[in-house]
């Protein structure tokens, strides 16, 4: 397997591999263009995101500045929105559902490192996919950690650190993020 294949599959890989360096540099060039657009250049920004991401809905909006590692592992749902300063480390797949609202300064991290210091010294890392269901609202300054799924219709309170899966139809807050209320229809 290539280092890229290992990365996407959640196995240990070396991020210093030339293929991955090239992919990150490609993403950084596109992100620089995206972040340097004028406010009225929404069509230009959307075209760049469609080139950068694995897939998008027809209607979506991402406020600059935005950052990601690769872009190629992000699936962005229909009518989903990210406010200023969103960062996505997409070493593994990040699935953003439809009608998702992401407040300012939200960080989504698939990248992680081995517990064993000897493996870290070798420069190895791995990644775990993240899924954010339909109709989720993530409050400002929240951090979504590797391997987490957030169920549909749920709300993550501002400043939360999501370290474990969050079920559908709940409000969850805190560090670590915990369910505080079940939502009823």
C-alpha positions in Angstrom: 0.0 0.0 0.0 1.1 3.6 -0.6 1.4 6.0 2.3 -1.7 7.8 0.9 -3.7 4.5 1.0 -2.4 3.7 4.5 -3.5 7.2 5.6 -7.0 6.9 4.2 -7.4 3.4 5.7 -6.4 4.5 9.2 -3.1 2.6 9.3 0.2 4.1 10.4 1.8 6.2 7.6 4.6 8.7 7.1 3.3 12.2 6.2 6.7 13.0 4.8 6.0 10.9 1.7 6.4 12.9 -1.5 2.9 12.0 -2.8 1.4 13.4 0.4 3.6 16.5 0.4 2.5 17.1 -3.2 -1.2 16.6 -2.2 -0.9 19.0 0.8 0.9 21.6 -1.4 -1.9 21.4 -4.0 -4.5 21.9 -1.2 -2.6 24.9 0.2 -2.4 26.6 -3.2 -6.1 26.2 -3.7 -6.9 27.4 -0.1 -4.7 30.4 -0.7 -6.7 31.3 -3.8 -10.0 30.7 -1.8 -8.9 32.8 1.1 -7.7 35.7 -1.1 -11.0 36.1 -3.0 -13.1 39.2 -2.6 -16.3 39.1 -0.6 -18.5 39.2 -3.8 -16.6 36.3 -5.5 -18.8 33.5 -4.1 -18.9 31.7 -7.4 -15.1 31.7 -7.6 -14.8 30.3 -4.0 -17.4 27.6 -4.7 -15.5 26.5 -7.9 -12.3 26.3 -5.8 -14.0 24.2 -3.1 -15.5 21.9 -5.7 -12.0 21.3 -7.1 -10.5 20.8 -3.6 -13.1 18.6 -1.9 -14.0 15.0 -2.8 -17.6 16.1 -3.1 -20.1 18.9 -2.3 -23.8 19.6 -2.5 -25.0 22.0 -5.2 -25.6 24.7 -2.5 -23.1 25.3 0.2 -21.2 28.2 1.8 -17.8 28.3 3.5 -16.5 31.7 4.9 -12.9 32.5 4.4 -10.5 32.0 6.0 -10.7 28.2 5.8 -7.9 25.6 6.2 -7.6 21.9 5.5 -4.8 19.4 5.0 -5.8 17.8 1.7 -9.4 18.6 0.8 -9.6 15.3 -1.2 -11.1 13.5 1.9 -13.9 16.0 2.6 -17.5 15.3 1.6 -19.5 18.4 2.1 -23.3 18.1 2.2 -26.1 20.1 0.5 -26.9 23.5 2.1 -24.1 23.2 4.7 -22.3 26.2 6.1 -19.0 26.9 7.8 -18.3 30.3 9.4 -14.9 32.0 9.7 -11.7 30.1 10.7 -12.9 26.5 10.2 -10.0 24.1 10.2 -10.3 20.5 8.9 -7.4 18.1 9.2 -8.7 15.6 6.6 -6.1 12.8 6.7 -9.1 10.4 6.8 -12.6 11.0 5.4 -14.7 13.8 6.9 -18.4 13.4 6.0 -20.4 16.6 6.6 -24.1 16.0 6.2 -26.8 18.2 4.7 -28.0 21.4 6.4 -25.0 21.4 8.8 -24.2 24.7 10.6 -20.6 25.1 11.7 -19.9 28.3 13.8 -16.7 30.3 13.8 -13.4 28.8 14.9 -14.5 25.1 14.8 -11.7 22.6 14.4 -12.3 19.1 13.0 -9.3 16.7 13.4 -9.0 13.3 11.9 -5.2 13.2 12.3 -3.7 11.6 15.4 -0.4 10.1 16.6 0.7 6.8 18.2 0.8 6.5 22.0 4.1 4.7 21.7 6.9 7.4 21.7 9.1 5.2 19.5 6.5 5.2 16.7 6.1 9.0 17.1 10.0 9.4 16.8 9.8 7.5 13.5 7.4 10.2 12.2 4.4 7.8 12.0 0.8 9.0 12.4 -2.6 7.7 11.6 -6.1 9.1 11.1 -9.7 8.2 12.0 -12.7 9.3 10.0 -15.3 11.8 11.3 -19.0 11.9 10.4 -21.3 14.8 11.1 -24.9 13.9 10.4 -27.6 15.9 8.7 -29.1 19.0 10.5 -26.3 19.3 13.0 -25.3 22.6 14.6 -21.7 22.9 16.0 -21.2 25.9 18.3 -18.3 28.3 18.0 -14.8 27.2 19.1 -15.7 23.5 19.3 -13.2 20.8 18.5 -14.2 17.5 17.0 -11.6 14.8 17.6 -10.6 11.8 15.4 -13.0 8.9 15.0 -16.1 10.8 16.2 -19.6 10.6 14.8 -22.3 13.2 15.6 -25.8 12.0 15.0 -28.4 13.9 13.0 -30.3 16.9 14.4 -27.9 17.2 17.3 -26.4 20.4 18.7 -22.9 20.8 20.0 -22.5 23.7 22.5 -19.9 26.4 22.0 -16.4 25.5 23.2 -17.1 21.8 23.4 -14.4 19.1 22.9 -16.1 16.1 21.3 -14.0 13.0 22.2 -16.7 10.3 21.8 -19.7 9.7 19.5 -22.8 11.9 20.1 -26.2 10.3 19.3 -28.9 11.9 17.2 -31.4 14.4 18.5 -29.5 15.7 21.5 -27.8 18.8 22.9 -24.3 18.0 24.0 -21.8 20.4 25.6 -18.6 20.6 27.6 -15.1 19.2 27.9 -15.4 16.4 27.4 -18.6 16.9 25.5 -21.6 15.1 27.1 -25.3 14.9 26.3 -27.3 17.2 28.5 -30.7 17.1 26.8 -32.7 14.9 24.4 -34.5 16.8 21.8 -38.2 16.0 21.1 -40.1 16.7 18.0 
